[in-house]
Amino acid sequence: MKISDNDLSDFIEKIGSAVVVCRTDLLVCACNTEAAALLGIARDEMLGRYFVDLPVHFLRLDGTILP
């Protein structure tokens, strides 16, 4: 079954969690408003950018930033 871009957008918008969808090369191809709000970045700013280039950090349980 093939899912359309519109179906995917509707699904991730209604899922109730922050969702960022990346291609295998980490280019952001979809995200929802919950993710944009959590990351403090407008959806339009995230789309088409590489996830590693976004101003986000992953944290360890102790709060230190993962390299």
C-alpha positions in Angstrom: 0.0 0.0 0.0 1.4 3.4 -1.0 0.7 6.3 1.3 0.4 9.8 -0.2 2.3 12.8 1.2 -1.0 14.3 2.2 -2.0 11.2 4.2 1.4 11.2 5.9 1.1 14.9 6.8 -2.4 14.3 8.2 -1.3 11.3 10.2 1.8 12.9 11.9 -0.2 16.1 12.6 -2.9 14.1 14.5 -0.6 11.6 16.3 -0.3 13.7 19.5 3.5 13.6 19.7 6.4 15.5 18.2 7.4 13.8 14.9 10.2 14.6 12.5 10.5 12.4 9.4 14.0 12.3 7.8 15.3 10.6 4.7 18.2 8.2 5.0 20.6 11.1 4.5 18.9 13.0 7.4 17.2 15.6 5.2 13.9 16.6 7.0 11.0 15.8 4.7 8.1 16.1 7.1 7.4 17.3 10.6 4.4 18.3 12.7 3.5 21.5 14.6 4.2 19.6 17.9 7.8 19.0 16.9 8.2 22.6 15.7 7.0 23.9 19.0 9.1 21.5 21.1 12.2 22.4 19.1 11.4 26.1 18.9 11.8 26.1 15.1 9.2 27.0 12.5 8.1 24.0 10.4 9.1 25.8 7.2 12.6 26.3 8.6 13.0 22.6 9.3 11.8 21.2 6.0 14.5 20.7 3.4 17.3 21.1 6.0 19.5 18.3 7.3 18.5 17.3 10.9 22.1 17.5 12.0 22.2 21.2 10.9 19.2 22.1 13.1 19.9 23.9 16.4 18.9 20.9 18.5 20.9 18.7 21.0 20.4 15.3 22.4 20.9 14.9 26.1 22.1 12.0 28.3 20.0 11.1 31.3 22.4 13.3 33.4 21.6 16.3 31.3 25.0 16.5 29.5 24.9 17.0 25.7 25.7 14.1 23.5 28.5 14.9 21.0 
